[in-house]
Amino acid sequence: MHALTRDLFEEAPVASLPAYLEAFEAWRAERERCGSIREPSSVAVYRSMWWALAAWCTGRQLPLDQLGPEHFEAISARAAAPTT
């Protein structure tokens, strides 16, 4: 049965920039190990995109483990919106 409240000693998820960066580096290392990323320029582009996502998410206190499709839709819509 799923509790409706958190356990007294359970820590709440934290929107941690280091958690996002660690996730990227783990992904990058695995992609390089598999040979699917070979160019440093590709890594630089992916890292830049991930940093933007990480900043957006941590600015909204969104922990990495709660990131869902609706968040990608929101950040994509924001990026596509005209600036004034």
C-alpha positions in Angstrom: 0.0 0.0 0.0 1.4 3.4 -1.0 1.5 5.9 1.9 0.0 9.3 1.3 2.6 11.1 3.4 6.3 10.8 3.4 8.1 8.8 6.1 9.5 11.0 8.8 13.0 10.1 7.9 12.6 9.9 4.1 14.4 12.8 2.4 12.4 14.7 -0.2 13.7 14.7 -3.7 16.0 17.6 -4.4 16.5 19.5 -7.6 20.2 19.2 -7.6 22.4 20.6 -10.4 25.2 18.1 -9.5 22.7 15.2 -9.9 21.9 16.5 -13.4 25.6 16.9 -14.3 26.4 13.4 -13.0 23.6 11.9 -15.0 25.0 13.6 -18.2 28.5 12.4 -17.5 27.3 8.8 -16.9 25.3 9.0 -20.2 28.3 10.5 -22.1 30.7 7.8 -20.8 28.4 5.0 -21.8 27.8 6.5 -25.3 31.6 6.9 -25.8 32.1 3.3 -24.5 29.6 2.0 -27.1 31.2 4.1 -29.8 28.0 6.1 -30.6 29.7 9.4 -29.8 33.1 10.0 -31.3 33.4 13.7 -32.0 34.3 16.2 -29.2 32.1 18.7 -30.9 29.1 16.4 -30.5 29.8 16.1 -26.8 30.0 19.8 -26.5 26.6 20.3 -28.2 25.0 17.7 -26.0 26.6 19.1 -22.9 25.3 22.6 -23.7 21.8 21.3 -24.3 21.9 19.3 -21.1 23.2 22.3 -19.1 20.2 24.4 -20.4 17.8 21.6 -19.4 19.5 21.3 -16.0 19.3 25.0 -15.4 15.6 25.1 -16.4 14.7 22.1 -14.2 16.7 23.2 -11.1 15.2 26.7 -11.5 11.8 25.1 -11.1 12.9 22.8 -8.3 12.3 19.8 -10.5 14.3 16.7 -9.3 15.9 14.6 -12.1 13.8 11.5 -11.1 10.6 13.5 -11.6 11.4 14.8 -15.1 8.7 13.7 -17.6 7.5 14.3 -21.2 5.4 17.2 -20.1 8.6 19.0 -19.0 10.3 18.5 -22.3 7.2 19.8 -24.0 7.3 22.9 -21.8 10.9 23.7 -22.4 10.5 23.1 -26.2 7.6 25.4 -26.3 9.6 28.1 -24.4 12.5 27.7 -26.8 10.2 28.0 -29.8 8.3 31.1 -28.5 9.1 34.4 -30.2 11.1 36.8 -28.0 10.1 40.4 -27.6 
